[in-house]
């Protein structure tokens, strides 16, 4: 058995390591010679449609690309073939020198590597000079915001247009048939099996936005705005023919062999002979620097993973959320925010609904109807928690947004939204109805505390446990609930409302209070004091003092408050009944 084992032992032959530009060059941030500054890299492709003299000539573009490649800068180009982008690396122009005369087939021509290495071997193709010219005509293309909105609404659309002059949401651009790719995003292009313009706006552009590099990378985005626009044959405007392979020339092969080995010195078979020399020491130092760069990159990725809310909402919106919660870092936010940030868009509505259901049980309110809608979720995640106007109670987070709801209808709404966000086709009318509809149900004197209870539950989820607004709403709900039998039936300053508007007035008082607080707190990190006490309403009624908010004519008409009060049948029409006698029959003034 021992002899047999010896026979089966493989020979101790060194394993050949296969290198790739995607993983071993562009996957290492320490090898980025531009260090995040890509204006010069993309400058030749930033086209001024109003001043052609300001644009770099095609010959200059080819010269700069060649110089960069010879300087071992990791240059990557994009071309459109068959409506998808292909990556070409290390472009250079083969030009005869005083010491070397190249064959006519390669002399003066541009070449590049077609994609990545395969088993350490490159494929060289020729780049026709015409690729570096400006495209023949200016093109009317869709604006970036319009592209993103339309792609989100239609999972099947691949391109747009062609457009006519004056079409909405369009602009006029001009570009070249080729463009450079900034270092951090080359991996995304090389990893994609097929990088269509749609894929760019869904995968690459969000990464650019997340890095705050939209302006630097504008020529790249404009390239794809043109690429996503159809020509008259329903193909991408930037489609070009497949490139011919480079001529079999030892000069050409030797040049690219030296370039590849310069980027991957480990391929040099003589490197092992230098282990005990000064060069080996230098390599060890470079290796240490490389490892340090990888460590820093790992730490950067770890820091990014520790900031899911910022990655989701962006710095500005997250800053407002931190102000609302009165914390200075997102790790101190309530758990719901990390759960929403790490979830897919289609899962966020069910996640918030589950948190509300759990909170109802904790507060011994398991039978309370409280269904979350997409407009409410949009208000929450956009940090627009204050009302846009004192009469717009369909905005912000305040009691009027939390009227009585049918939970079965709410679940149906959530299922429809989930189907829409996961790619199910829907008409524009259905989309607007699901994503934008906000229905306001006015409170009555019997159910207004439920409006405040729902707001209280939501704030306990969105804000820290010890937050002053949570404490305020807890106290307010408990005070109003215990005082409810003493509220109602009094005549207001607006007789047409009579006692039927008590619940509306209380909810409007709360709406004004929390909206004013959100407006102030959202602007600063320091805690802003709430201007009112939870017992102000009950105390004012007991002491026969003013407390009612003013209901403007705009508010009364927009939400049909008079009609609502009349429908309750409490004698609240134009000729109000006399108020009942007692300490609560006073006519309250605003």
CORRAQUI-V400686 format. One record per backbone hydrogen bond with DSSP energy under -0.5 kcal/mol. CO is the residue of the C=O (numbers start at 1). NH is the residue of the N-H. E is the energy in kcal/mol with one decimal. If there is no record, write none. Layout:
CO,NH,E ; CO,NH,E
This chain:
1,5,-2.4 ; 2,6,-2.0 ; 3,7,-1.9 ; 4,8,-1.8 ; 5,9,-1.0 ; 11,13,-2.4 ; 17,19,-0.5 ; 19,120,-0.5 ; 20,24,-2.2 ; 21,25,-1.3 ; 21,26,-2.9 ; 25,28,-1.5 ; 27,29,-0.6 ; 28,31,-2.3 ; 29,32,-1.6 ; 31,33,-0.9 ; 32,35,-0.8 ; 34,37,-1.9 ; 36,38,-0.7 ; 38,42,-1.8 ; 39,43,-1.1 ; 40,44,-0.5 ; 42,45,-1.8 ; 43,46,-1.8 ; 45,47,-1.0 ; 47,49,-0.7 ; 48,51,-0.6 ; 51,54,-1.6 ; 52,55,-1.4 ; 57,61,-2.1 ; 58,62,-2.3 ; 59,63,-2.2 ; 60,64,-2.6 ; 61,65,-2.3 ; 62,66,-2.1 ; 63,67,-2.5 ; 64,68,-2.4 ; 65,69,-2.4 ; 66,70,-2.6 ; 67,71,-1.5 ; 68,73,-2.8 ; 69,72,-1.8 ; 73,75,-1.9 ; 75,90,-2.2 ; 76,181,-2.1 ; 77,88,-2.1 ; 78,179,-1.1 ; 79,81,-0.6 ; 79,86,-3.1 ; 80,240,-2.7 ; 81,84,-1.6 ; 84,81,-3.0 ; 85,195,-0.6 ; 86,79,-1.8 ; 87,115,-1.4 ; 88,77,-3.5 ; 89,113,-3.1 ; 92,94,-0.5 ; 92,111,-2.7 ; 93,95,-0.8 ; 94,108,-4.1 ; 94,109,-0.5 ; 100,97,-2.6 ; 100,102,-0.6 ; 103,106,-1.6 ; 103,107,-2.4 ; 106,109,-2.0 ; 109,94,-2.4 ; 110,127,-2.6 ; 111,92,-2.2 ; 112,125,-2.8 ; 113,89,-2.3 ; 113,115,-1.2 ; 118,121,-1.5 ; 121,118,-2.8 ; 122,124,-0.5 ; 123,114,-3.1 ; 124,246,-2.8 ; 125,112,-2.1 ; 126,128,-0.7 ; 127,110,-0.7 ; 128,131,-1.6 ; 129,132,-1.7 ; 130,133,-1.3 ; 131,177,-1.0 ; 133,177,-0.8 ; 139,141,-0.6 ; 139,173,-2.7 ; 141,171,-2.4 ; 143,147,-2.4 ; 144,148,-2.5 ; 145,149,-2.1 ; 146,150,-2.5 ; 147,151,-2.6 ; 148,152,-2.0 ; 149,153,-1.4 ; 150,154,-1.5 ; 160,230,-3.4 ; 164,167,-1.9 ; 167,170,-0.7 ; 169,143,-2.4 ; 171,141,-3.3 ; 173,139,-3.2 ; 175,135,-2.9 ; 179,78,-2.0 ; 182,185,-1.6 ; 182,186,-0.6 ; 183,186,-1.2 ; 183,187,-0.5 ; 185,189,-1.5 ; 186,190,-2.6 ; 187,191,-2.4 ; 188,192,-1.0 ; 194,196,-1.2 ; 195,85,-3.2 ; 196,200,-2.0 ; 197,201,-1.9 ; 198,202,-1.4 ; 199,203,-2.5 ; 199,204,-0.8 ; 200,204,-0.8 ; 200,205,-3.1 ; 203,207,-0.7 ; 204,208,-2.0 ; 205,209,-2.6 ; 206,210,-2.5 ; 207,211,-1.5 ; 208,213,-2.5 ; 209,212,-1.3 ; 213,217,-2.4 ; 215,218,-1.3 ; 217,220,-0.5 ; 217,221,-2.1 ; 218,222,-2.9 ; 219,223,-1.9 ; 220,224,-1.6 ; 221,225,-1.9 ; 222,226,-2.1 ; 223,227,-2.3 ; 224,228,-1.9 ; 226,229,-1.4 ; 226,237,-0.7 ; 228,160,-2.9 ; 229,237,-2.1 ; 231,234,-1.6 ; 235,231,-2.8 ; 236,239,-1.5 ; 238,80,-0.6 ; 244,126,-3.1 ; 247,249,-1.7 ; 249,253,-2.7 ; 250,254,-2.7 ; 251,255,-2.0 ; 252,256,-2.0 ; 253,257,-2.2 ; 254,258,-2.2 ; 255,259,-1.9 ; 256,260,-2.7 ; 257,261,-2.2 ; 258,262,-1.8 ; 259,263,-1.7 ; 260,264,-2.0 ; 264,267,-2.2 ; 265,268,-1.7 ; 267,269,-0.6 ; 268,271,-1.8 ; 270,273,-1.1 ; 271,274,-1.7 ; 272,275,-1.2 ; 274,277,-1.6 ; 274,280,-0.9 ; 277,281,-1.7 ; 278,282,-2.3 ; 279,283,-2.6 ; 280,284,-2.4 ; 281,285,-2.1 ; 282,286,-2.6 ; 283,287,-3.0 ; 284,288,-2.3 ; 285,289,-2.3 ; 286,290,-2.8 ; 287,291,-2.8 ; 288,292,-2.3 ; 289,293,-2.4 ; 290,294,-2.4 ; 291,295,-2.5 ; 292,296,-2.6 ; 293,297,-2.4 ; 294,298,-2.6 ; 295,299,-2.6 ; 296,300,-2.3 ; 297,301,-2.6 ; 298,302,-2.5 ; 299,303,-2.6 ; 300,304,-2.2 ; 301,305,-2.3 ; 302,306,-1.3 ; 304,307,-1.4 ; 307,311,-2.1 ; 308,312,-1.6 ; 309,313,-3.4 ; 310,314,-2.3 ; 314,318,-2.1 ; 315,319,-2.3 ; 316,320,-1.6 ; 317,321,-2.0 ; 318,322,-2.6 ; 319,323,-1.9 ; 320,324,-2.6 ; 321,325,-2.5 ; 322,326,-0.9 ; 322,327,-2.1 ; 323,326,-0.7 ; 329,332,-1.8 ; 330,333,-1.5 ; 334,337,-1.6 ; 334,338,-0.6 ; 335,339,-1.9 ; 336,340,-2.4 ; 337,341,-2.3 ; 338,342,-2.2 ; 339,343,-0.5 ; 340,343,-0.7 ; 344,347,-1.5 ; 344,348,-0.7 ; 345,348,-0.9 ; 347,351,-1.8 ; 348,352,-2.2 ; 349,353,-2.2 ; 350,354,-2.4 ; 351,355,-2.0 ; 352,356,-2.1 ; 353,357,-2.4 ; 354,358,-2.2 ; 355,359,-2.2 ; 356,360,-2.3 ; 357,361,-1.5 ; 358,362,-2.0 ; 359,363,-1.8 ; 360,365,-3.6 ; 361,364,-1.6 ; 365,368,-1.5 ; 368,370,-0.6 ; 373,377,-2.2 ; 374,378,-2.6 ; 375,379,-2.0 ; 376,380,-2.2 ; 377,381,-2.7 ; 378,382,-1.7 ; 379,384,-1.4 ; 380,383,-1.0 ; 383,385,-1.1 ; 385,397,-2.6 ; 389,392,-1.7 ; 391,393,-1.2 ; 392,395,-1.4 ; 396,398,-0.7 ; 398,401,-2.2 ; 399,402,-2.4 ; 400,403,-0.5 ; 405,407,-0.7 ; 406,410,-2.5 ; 407,411,-2.7 ; 408,412,-2.0 ; 409,413,-2.5 ; 410,414,-2.5 ; 411,415,-2.4 ; 412,416,-2.3 ; 413,417,-2.5 ; 414,418,-2.5 ; 415,419,-2.3 ; 416,420,-2.2 ; 417,421,-2.6 ; 418,422,-1.1 ; 419,424,-2.4 ; 420,423,-1.2 ; 427,431,-2.5 ; 428,432,-2.6 ; 429,433,-2.1 ; 430,434,-2.4 ; 431,435,-2.6 ; 432,436,-2.2 ; 433,437,-1.0 ; 439,441,-0.6 ; 440,442,-0.6 ; 444,448,-1.2 ; 447,450,-1.3 ; 447,451,-0.9 ; 448,452,-1.5 ; 449,453,-2.2 ; 450,454,-2.3 ; 451,455,-1.9 ; 452,456,-2.5 ; 453,457,-2.5 ; 454,458,-2.3 ; 455,459,-2.4 ; 456,460,-1.7 ; 457,461,-0.9 ; 458,461,-0.8 ; 458,462,-2.4 ; 459,463,-2.3 ; 464,467,-1.7 ; 467,471,-2.1 ; 468,472,-2.5 ; 469,473,-2.7 ; 470,474,-2.3 ; 471,475,-2.3 ; 472,476,-2.7 ; 473,477,-2.7 ; 474,478,-2.1 ; 475,479,-2.3 ; 476,480,-2.8 ; 477,481,-2.7 ; 478,482,-2.0 ; 479,483,-1.6 ; 480,484,-0.7 ; 481,484,-0.6 ; 483,486,-2.1 ; 484,487,-1.5 ; 489,580,-0.6 ; 491,588,-1.2 ; 493,495,-0.8 ; 494,497,-2.4 ; 494,498,-0.9 ; 497,500,-1.0 ; 498,501,-1.0 ; 499,489,-0.6 ; 499,502,-1.2 ; 501,505,-2.7 ; 502,506,-2.4 ; 503,507,-2.3 ; 504,508,-2.4 ; 505,509,-2.2 ; 506,510,-2.2 ; 507,511,-2.7 ; 508,512,-2.6 ; 509,513,-1.8 ; 510,514,-2.8 ; 511,515,-2.3 ; 512,516,-1.9 ; 513,517,-1.9 ; 514,518,-2.8 ; 515,519,-2.3 ; 516,520,-1.7 ; 517,521,-3.2 ; 518,522,-2.3 ; 520,523,-1.1 ; 521,524,-1.2 ; 533,536,-1.8 ; 535,539,-2.4 ; 536,540,-2.4 ; 537,541,-2.5 ; 538,542,-2.3 ; 539,543,-2.4 ; 540,545,-3.2 ; 541,544,-1.0 ; 550,552,-0.8 ; 552,556,-2.6 ; 553,557,-2.4 ; 554,558,-2.7 ; 555,559,-2.1 ; 556,561,-2.1 ; 557,560,-0.8 ; 560,564,-2.1 ; 561,565,-2.6 ; 562,566,-2.7 ; 563,567,-2.1 ; 564,568,-0.7 ; 565,568,-0.9 ; 565,570,-0.6 ; 566,569,-1.6 ; 571,577,-1.2 ; 574,576,-0.7 ; 582,585,-1.4 ; 586,588,-0.8 ; 588,493,-0.6
